[in-house]
Structures are given as structure tokens and as C-alpha cells.
């Protein structure tokens, strides 16, 4: 139902664009609609880790966000997150969200690639994925915070195929010395909060999904 509503709202935006243009400019609106469909195809391939052929002149950019995990009465754990986004020139200056939630810098639990027109660019933005679970390791409660990042190696060109190759994992462990609430924020936005006790542990796991073109 949500997908149907999204498709209808985006179609309404495109229809409004076509109606606003003079008849001899309607080809531009149809080009926008074509790029929108291609961008959704790329986004869905990234979400499912499926290969996708890029028929347009996509370029790569690097996005950086700060991950901060607060600890009760202790110094926060901070790390800079870097991930890849794809962009293609838009034939019109637009500010329209095609897929995703405006203003969100992450997703929780599962991959959701956002698609939006940002001025002169149509952007495919695979947001960092934040996951949380609580486990017991060697008799100690461990709060596991995992962040999954999308990374593309090399460059892109029309006709290349973008595919997932492998993942690399980086882990850091800290001990909680005080009881209280721990908060996870990405790009200044709260993603998670959970209660902790003294002597429990925080395990931060950073996973880089590596993609290559060929």
C-alpha cells in the first residue's frame, strides 16, 4: 500500500511538471521521468545486493557523517563514517524526494536507498544502516551496535555493471563503568537509545559493503 501511495505521489509530481512546461518542453519532463525510473532500479539493486547495469553517466561522491555513541558519565565514542553515493545530472533544477524519508541520515535495521532530486542532480543515496542487539559473551552482557556502509571502488561509466563483491568488518569494544542510558546518533540525529549497567560492554561493528564496476 505504501509503495502504491509513493508511486502515485511521484507520478503526480511528474504530471505537474509536464503540465507546467510549455508543450515544446514536455520532452524534458519525460526525460526526468526516465531518469527517475532508472534511479529507482539502481536503488532497488543496491537494497537487494543485485548487479545492475548503469546506462547513464553516473558519477560517484563521498559522504561523511559523524557517528556518536554516548556513555553514562563517560566520554562518547565518535567515529567518522564515509560512504558512497551516486548522482546523475538532472535536466531541470528540482527539489523532489522520489524514494525515502526527507532529512533522514540513516535507516534502522535494513538497507533503504533514498532517491531524490537535489537541485541539478538526481541522487541515489544508500543511507548507513544502524542495527542493535544485546547478547551475552563470556558471561557479560554486550550491547552490539552495527553500522553498515555502502562503498564503491573505482569509477562508473555508461554500460558498466555495478555489483557487490564482499564486505569488511571493523570492531571496537568499550566497557561501561556506570549505569544509565546510551544514545546512538548519526549525523546529529538520534538512531537508538538503550539502558546499560556498569561492567556491561559496548561492541561497535562497522561493516563496509564493497561494490565494484566492470
N, C-alpha and C positions, 0 to 999 in steps of 0.2 A: 504494500500500500504506500509506504514511504517513497519507494522508487518511482511509483506512478505519479505521486504528487510532485516529486522533484522534476521528473521528465516534463510534466505539464507546465510547471512554473518556468523552466528553462525555455520550453517551446514558446511560451507566452512572451518572454523577453525577446527571443529572436523575431517573433511575429511583429512585436512593437518596433524593433529596429528596422525591419523591412518596410513597415508602414511609414516610418519616419523619413526614410530615404526617398529621394526622387526616383521615378521609375528607372532612369538610366544608371542609378547607383545600386539597384537591388542586387546586382551580382556580388557586391561587397558583402551584403548580408548573408547571401548563400555561402560565400567563402568562409564567413565566420562560423556558420552552422557546420560546414565541412570540418573545420579545424576543431570545433567543439567535440564532434563525434570521434575524431582521431585522438584527441587528448583523453577522452573517457576510455577509449580502447587501450591506450598506454597505461592509464591509471589502473584499470582492472587487471592488466597483465602483471603489473608490479604487485598488486594486492595478492594475487594468486601464485606469484613466483613463476609465471609462464613467459616463454620467449615472445617477443613482439618485434615486428618489422617496422622500422621508422621510415615512413615515406616522405616526411617533411624535413626541413632544415632545422632540426632541434639543436639547441646548444645546452651546455652544462654550466651550472653555477653552484657555488658552495654556500651553504647557510650555516651560521653559527648561533647556538643558543647556550645559555648557561643553565646547567643542572645544579640545583642546590638541595641538599638534604639536611634539615635542621635536626640537632640532637639536644635533648633537655640539658640546659646549663653547661653546654659544651660548644666548641667551635663547629660550625657547619661543615659538611663535606661538599665541596664545589668542584665542578669539572666542566670544561667547555666541550659541548657536543658539536660535531661537524657532520653534515650530511649533504647529499647531492639533490639538486632539483633540476628539472628540465624546463626549457622555455622555447617558444617559437614566436616570431613576430606576428602581431595582430594587425589586420588591415584597418582597424579602427581603434581609437582610444576608448577603452571600456573599463568599467569597474563592476564586474558581474561575477558572482560565485556560481560555478556550474555544479560542483560536487564538493561536499564537505561543510564544515561549520565555520562561518566567518570569525576571524580573530583567534581561533584556537591554534596553539603551537605544538600540540601533541595529540595522540589518541591513547586510550587506555584499553589494554587487553589484546587488541588485534590491530593489524595494519589497515589503515584507511587513507588512501592517497587523495589529497584535495586537488581540485582543478578550478582555476579562476583566471579571469581576465584582470590583469594588473596594469592598467594604462595601455601601453603599446605592446604588451606581451601577454601571451596565453601561457600560464604556468601549470606544470604538473608537479605537485609538492608532496612527496611521500613523508608525512609527518613522523617524527620519532614515536615509537610505541613504548609506553610505560606499563610494566607488569609488576605485580606484587604477590608474594605468597609467604607464609610462615611455616617453617619446618623445624625439626629437631635434629641437630647434628652433634654427635658425641655427648649427648645428654644436655645440650644447651639450646635454648630457643634462638633461632636465627631468622631475622626479617630480611627476605631477599627482594631487592629492587632490581629489576632488569629493564634496560633500555635498549631497544633495537633500532639501529640506524641503517639507512639506505645509502650505499656508496658505489659510485660508478668509476671504474678505472678507464683511462684513455679518453678518446673523443667520439663524437657522434657525426654521422653523415647520412644523407638521404639514401635509403636502400640497405642500411646496416640493420642487423638484428641485435637487439638488446636482450641479454639473458643472464639469469642468476647463475653464479659459479660455485661459491662457497661462503662460509661465514667464519669470522674470527671472534674470539671471546677474550675479554679482559676483566679480571676480577680484583676487587679490593674489599678488605674486611676491617671493620672497626667495632670496638666494644662500647656498649652503652654503660656509663658509670652512674647514671641517675634514671629514676623512673619519671615518665611523663609522656608527651606526645611528640612524635617525629613527623615532619612535614616534607613532602617531596614537591618541588616546584621546577617547572621547565619554562624558560623564557619569562620568568616572573609570574607565571600562572600556576596556581596550586593544582597538582595532579592527584596526590594521595595524602592521607594522614592516617596514622595508626599509633596505638598505645604501645609503649615499650617499658620494660623493667630493667633495673640495674643488673648488670652482668649478662644481659642478653646481647646479641650481636647483630650488626648490620652488614649484609653482604651486597655490595654493588656490582652488578654484572652488566658490562657494556658489550653488546653484540653488533658487529658490523656485517651487514649483508652485502657481499661483494657481487657486483654486476659488471659485465664486460660487453663491449660491442664487437661485432665481427660480421 
